[in-house]
Amino acid sequence: MANDRVFEYFKVGPDSREWADWKWQFRNRITTAEALSKVISLNEKEQEEITVSLRRFRMAITPYYASLMDPCDPLCPIRRQAVPSINETFVQPWEARDPLNEENDSPVEHIVHRYPDRVLFLVTSQCAMHCRHCVRKRYVGEKDSVITKAAMEKAVDYIARTPQVRDVLISGGDPLTMDDTRLEEIISRIRAIDHVEIIRIGTRVPVTLPARVTGELLAMLRKYHPLWMNVHFNHPRELTPASRRACADIADSGIPLGNQSVLLRGINDNTETMRELLLKLVQARVRPYYLYQCDLYEGSEHFRTNVEKGIEIIRNLTGNISGFAIPRFVIDAPNGGGKVPINPDYLVSLDSEKAVIRNYEGCLYNYPQPRDYLI
């Protein structure tokens, strides 16, 4: 059920022209505790704590996403992803401003080159919403900015003179918060590089601002296939009719969709919620790709689960839903170690004669090794 307080506060209806205008949504993001108190119930202490936490990381919530919040439940999984918490100000010794050490793997500004054949291209610091679990708080939310033309030229030049790069992931921030012309300028320059085979776009827009997925945007993107898109749904309530429509339009434009979720305490850290999310994703033609263990950014402790919880969820899902609906559970290793798959232990023993394996029901089976295979 929609949060009607949002419509009352903005004096619009869910079927109004303003509500369907992504630029109106972006301009009218909720950015202060006072404005937030008009659309959800906040006591004086909560407002004070939000104000304190905003000194570390800004708030921005689209009216659309705010309409998905339960106005009376502080534990609402939608609300907790968007509303600041005083816990964000509690920094642990093991947490870091740049926990994945992206800056150390940046040969030129805006490029992160960690893996041999692909680079991350950070083209903007702005997002439709500032997710409270964002790993890139050092870069996102400080100010809303788009890469300058001079910086873009240097980044594109690096890709052009690095022939092993076959895959470019455009991210930020959220690239789809840029206007079509500016985004096309970047994509077209990358597509003109012969050795770049794949361009990917990382975005949370279908979740937080689905109105941004316009016919004009998709017509532009269709010119630059093969394109892939990674989206970021964390909870089944985020799969609304509007977000499903946005995903369908993207898929109908020939762009395969993959989803990256973060395992978040009290939001999706149980098998039932994750099962519902994954099945709704595949119904929406979005392939579950990664389930991330929460990264060690500053102020993340209240969102993190232990690693065993992620293993438990994957084990409970295996054999009980289709294999293509189960994401890879990974830890993005601290200090730039890269993504490491973390799986339940199904291989019991292995020697030259046989592999002993355990299936999803816990039963053991012998798989004989070939006798004439030489490594």
Solvent accessible surface area in square Angstrom, and as a share of the most:
residue,aa,sasa,rsa
1,M,234,1.05
2,A,50,0.39
3,N,3,0.02
4,D,86,0.45
5,R,81,0.29
6,V,0,0.00
7,F,25,0.10
8,E,123,0.55
9,Y,83,0.32
10,F,33,0.14
11,K,179,0.76
12,V,24,0.14
13,G,27,0.26
14,P,81,0.51
15,D,141,0.73
16,S,29,0.19
17,R,208,0.76
18,E,70,0.32
19,W,27,0.10
20,A,72,0.56
21,D,57,0.30
22,W,30,0.11
23,K,105,0.44
24,W,29,0.10
25,Q,2,0.01
26,F,39,0.16
27,R,167,0.61
28,N,45,0.23
29,R,31,0.11
30,I,3,0.02
31,T,61,0.36
32,T,68,0.40
33,A,9,0.07
34,E,122,0.55
35,A,18,0.14
36,L,0,0.00
37,S,31,0.20
38,K,108,0.46
39,V,0,0.00
40,I,0,0.00
41,S,48,0.31
42,L,26,0.13
43,N,89,0.46
44,E,129,0.58
45,K,130,0.55
46,E,49,0.22
47,Q,59,0.26
48,E,98,0.44
49,E,44,0.20
50,I,5,0.03
51,T,68,0.40
52,V,52,0.30
53,S,0,0.00
54,L,38,0.19
55,R,187,0.68
56,R,107,0.39
57,F,7,0.03
58,R,83,0.30
59,M,2,0.01
60,A,0,0.00
61,I,0,0.00
62,T,0,0.00
63,P,0,0.00
64,Y,19,0.07
65,Y,0,0.00
66,A,0,0.00
67,S,5,0.03
68,L,34,0.17
69,M,2,0.01
70,D,54,0.28
71,P,29,0.18
72,C,89,0.53
73,D,53,0.27
74,P,75,0.47
75,L,129,0.64
76,C,0,0.00
77,P,14,0.09
78,I,0,0.00
79,R,10,0.04
80,R,49,0.18
81,Q,0,0.00
82,A,0,0.00
83,V,17,0.10
84,P,6,0.04
85,S,33,0.22
86,I,41,0.21
87,N,58,0.30
88,E,3,0.01
89,T,35,0.20
90,F,108,0.45
91,V,64,0.37
92,Q,50,0.22
93,P,122,0.77
94,W,130,0.46
95,E,15,0.07
96,A,39,0.30
97,R,134,0.49
98,D,24,0.12
99,P,6,0.04
100,L,13,0.06
101,N,46,0.24
102,E,8,0.04
103,E,89,0.40
104,N,116,0.59
105,D,37,0.19
106,S,41,0.27
107,P,66,0.41
108,V,34,0.20
109,E,126,0.57
110,H,32,0.14
111,I,0,0.00
112,V,11,0.06
113,H,36,0.16
114,R,56,0.20
115,Y,55,0.21
116,P,105,0.66
117,D,37,0.19
118,R,80,0.29
119,V,5,0.03
120,L,23,0.11
121,F,0,0.00
122,L,9,0.04
123,V,0,0.00
124,T,1,0.01
125,S,8,0.05
126,Q,20,0.09
127,C,24,0.14
128,A,2,0.02
129,M,5,0.02
130,H,1,0.01
131,C,14,0.09
132,R,1,0.00
133,H,9,0.04
134,C,24,0.15
135,V,35,0.20
136,R,36,0.13
137,K,30,0.13
138,R,39,0.14
139,Y,54,0.20
140,V,3,0.01
141,G,1,0.01
142,E,112,0.50
143,K,140,0.59
144,D,54,0.28
145,S,42,0.27
146,V,53,0.31
147,I,6,0.03
148,T,88,0.51
149,K,123,0.52
150,A,68,0.52
151,A,14,0.11
152,M,1,0.00
153,E,76,0.34
154,K,138,0.58
155,A,0,0.00
156,V,5,0.03
157,D,72,0.37
158,Y,26,0.10
159,I,0,0.00
160,A,48,0.38
161,R,146,0.53
162,T,12,0.07
163,P,96,0.61
164,Q,101,0.45
165,V,0,0.00
166,R,86,0.32
167,D,12,0.06
168,V,0,0.00
169,L,36,0.18
170,I,0,0.00
171,S,15,0.10
172,G,2,0.02
173,G,11,0.10
174,D,5,0.03
175,P,0,0.00
176,L,0,0.00
177,T,7,0.04
178,M,3,0.01
179,D,72,0.37
180,D,38,0.20
181,T,108,0.63
182,R,40,0.15
183,L,0,0.00
184,E,40,0.18
185,E,51,0.23
186,I,0,0.00
187,I,0,0.00
188,S,37,0.24
189,R,86,0.31
190,I,0,0.00
191,R,55,0.20
192,A,80,0.62
193,I,17,0.08
194,D,145,0.75
195,H,44,0.20
196,V,5,0.03
197,E,92,0.41
198,I,32,0.16
199,I,0,0.00
200,R,38,0.14
201,I,1,0.00
202,G,14,0.13
203,T,8,0.05
204,R,22,0.08
205,V,0,0.00
206,P,0,0.00
207,V,0,0.00
208,T,2,0.01
209,L,1,0.00
210,P,12,0.07
211,A,34,0.27
212,R,2,0.01
213,V,15,0.09
214,T,34,0.20
215,G,53,0.51
216,E,124,0.55
217,L,1,0.01
218,L,12,0.06
219,A,48,0.37
220,M,11,0.05
221,L,0,0.00
222,R,116,0.42
223,K,130,0.55
224,Y,29,0.11
225,H,72,0.32
226,P,63,0.39
227,L,2,0.01
228,W,118,0.41
229,M,1,0.01
230,N,12,0.06
231,V,1,0.01
232,H,37,0.17
233,F,0,0.00
234,N,0,0.00
235,H,17,0.08
236,P,4,0.03
237,R,126,0.46
238,E,0,0.00
239,L,12,0.06
240,T,19,0.11
241,P,102,0.64
242,A,27,0.21
243,S,0,0.00
244,R,76,0.28
245,R,143,0.52
246,A,4,0.03
247,C,0,0.00
248,A,31,0.24
249,D,58,0.30
250,I,1,0.00
251,A,23,0.18
252,D,102,0.53
253,S,6,0.04
254,G,47,0.45
255,I,2,0.01
256,P,55,0.34
257,L,9,0.04
258,G,11,0.10
259,N,2,0.01
260,Q,42,0.19
261,S,3,0.02
262,V,21,0.12
263,L,0,0.00
264,L,0,0.00
265,R,112,0.41
266,G,49,0.47
267,I,6,0.03
268,N,0,0.00
269,D,28,0.15
270,N,56,0.29
271,T,23,0.13
272,E,127,0.57
273,T,22,0.13
274,M,0,0.00
275,R,110,0.40
276,E,78,0.35
277,L,0,0.00
278,L,2,0.01
279,L,57,0.28
280,K,56,0.24
281,L,0,0.00
282,V,36,0.21
283,Q,135,0.60
284,A,9,0.07
285,R,124,0.45
286,V,1,0.01
287,R,130,0.47
288,P,5,0.03
289,Y,77,0.29
290,Y,24,0.09
291,L,0,0.00
292,Y,29,0.11
293,Q,11,0.05
294,C,6,0.04
295,D,22,0.12
296,L,37,0.18
297,Y,5,0.02
298,E,56,0.25
299,G,0,0.00
300,S,0,0.00
301,E,55,0.25
302,H,28,0.13
303,F,3,0.01
304,R,49,0.18
305,T,16,0.09
306,N,94,0.48
307,V,49,0.28
308,E,116,0.52
309,K,55,0.23
310,G,0,0.00
311,I,37,0.19
312,E,69,0.31
313,I,0,0.00
314,I,12,0.06
315,R,110,0.40
316,N,62,0.32
317,L,1,0.01
318,T,37,0.22
319,G,44,0.43
320,N,91,0.47
321,I,18,0.09
322,S,60,0.39
323,G,59,0.57
324,F,111,0.46
325,A,1,0.00
326,I,30,0.15
327,P,8,0.05
328,R,124,0.45
329,F,1,0.01
330,V,2,0.01
331,I,42,0.21
332,D,13,0.07
333,A,22,0.17
334,P,65,0.41
335,N,123,0.63
336,G,20,0.19
337,G,54,0.52
338,G,2,0.02
339,K,66,0.28
340,V,67,0.39
341,P,54,0.34
342,I,37,0.19
343,N,97,0.50
344,P,8,0.05
345,D,99,0.51
346,Y,64,0.24
347,L,85,0.42
348,V,66,0.38
349,S,55,0.35
350,L,108,0.54
351,D,77,0.40
352,S,99,0.64
353,E,128,0.57
354,K,74,0.31
355,A,10,0.08
356,V,23,0.13
357,I,69,0.35
358,R,93,0.34
359,N,41,0.21
360,Y,101,0.39
361,E,115,0.51
362,G,42,0.40
363,C,60,0.36
364,L,104,0.52
365,Y,109,0.41
366,N,103,0.53
367,Y,133,0.51
368,P,97,0.61
369,Q,58,0.26
370,P,81,0.51
371,R,244,0.89
372,D,127,0.66
373,Y,156,0.59
374,L,160,0.80
375,I,208,1.06
